Amino acid sequence: MLSKNLRLPSKEIVILAKKGKRFVGKNFDIKVWYDSQIPNPLMTISISKKLDKRAVIRNKIKRKTTRDGYNVA
């Protein structure tokens, strides 16, 4: 599970939906927003059911992507 300090509260998800930069692929959707006033960039990941019907697999992909994304940033 993603550590609590990296999870987004629902208020920030609304901000991210409005201000975030969207990256779309065939089976995923990523929104990222960075502001100099926040320590970590805000990021959400959506994985399509076309990739895999099982939520467990989609969640594993999200976790790995998120972990790798924060290691790069």
PLY file of the C-alpha trace (Angstrom):
ply
format ascii 1.0
element vertex 73
property float x
property float y
property float z
element edge 72
property int vertex1
property int vertex2
end_header
0.00 0.00 0.00
1.13 3.54 -0.73
2.36 5.32 2.39
-0.14 7.67 3.97
1.89 10.83 3.35
1.82 10.13 -0.43
-1.94 9.44 -0.68
-4.23 12.18 -1.96
-7.14 13.44 0.11
-10.37 13.92 -1.85
-9.95 17.74 -1.86
-6.66 17.43 -3.71
-8.12 14.98 -6.23
-10.59 17.69 -7.27
-7.72 20.18 -7.70
-5.76 17.62 -9.70
-8.73 16.96 -11.98
-9.00 20.68 -12.79
-5.36 21.75 -12.98
-3.47 18.55 -13.76
-1.66 17.66 -16.94
-3.19 14.55 -18.49
-1.19 11.77 -20.15
-3.26 9.17 -21.96
-2.16 5.80 -23.28
-3.97 2.85 -24.76
-4.72 1.23 -21.38
-4.04 3.97 -18.83
-4.66 7.58 -17.88
-2.26 9.58 -15.68
-2.85 13.05 -14.28
0.04 14.98 -12.75
0.16 18.41 -11.15
3.20 20.09 -9.64
3.31 23.33 -7.70
6.38 24.78 -6.01
4.43 25.10 -2.74
3.90 21.35 -2.35
6.75 18.92 -1.55
5.62 16.08 -3.88
3.85 16.26 -7.24
0.21 15.13 -7.17
-0.50 12.13 -9.37
-3.43 9.82 -10.12
-3.41 6.71 -12.28
-6.36 5.00 -13.93
-5.88 1.57 -15.50
-8.38 0.32 -18.07
-10.28 -2.92 -17.56
-9.17 -3.81 -21.08
-5.71 -4.43 -19.63
-6.99 -6.91 -17.05
-10.45 -7.49 -15.58
-9.05 -8.29 -12.12
-8.73 -5.30 -9.79
-5.84 -6.99 -7.99
-3.70 -6.92 -11.14
-4.68 -3.33 -11.99
-3.83 -2.24 -8.44
-0.41 -3.93 -8.65
0.27 -2.00 -11.86
-0.80 1.26 -10.17
1.42 0.60 -7.16
4.45 -0.21 -9.27
3.90 2.80 -11.51
3.40 5.13 -8.55
6.45 3.81 -6.73
8.62 4.16 -9.84
7.18 7.61 -10.57
8.10 8.94 -7.14
11.56 7.39 -7.33
12.22 9.31 -10.54
10.79 12.63 -9.29
0 1
1 2
2 3
3 4
4 5
5 6
6 7
7 8
8 9
9 10
10 11
11 12
12 13
13 14
14 15
15 16
16 17
17 18
18 19
19 20
20 21
21 22
22 23
23 24
24 25
25 26
26 27
27 28
28 29
29 30
30 31
31 32
32 33
33 34
34 35
35 36
36 37
37 38
38 39
39 40
40 41
41 42
42 43
43 44
44 45
45 46
46 47
47 48
48 49
49 50
50 51
51 52
52 53
53 54
54 55
55 56
56 57
57 58
58 59
59 60
60 61
61 62
62 63
63 64
64 65
65 66
66 67
67 68
68 69
69 70
70 71
71 72
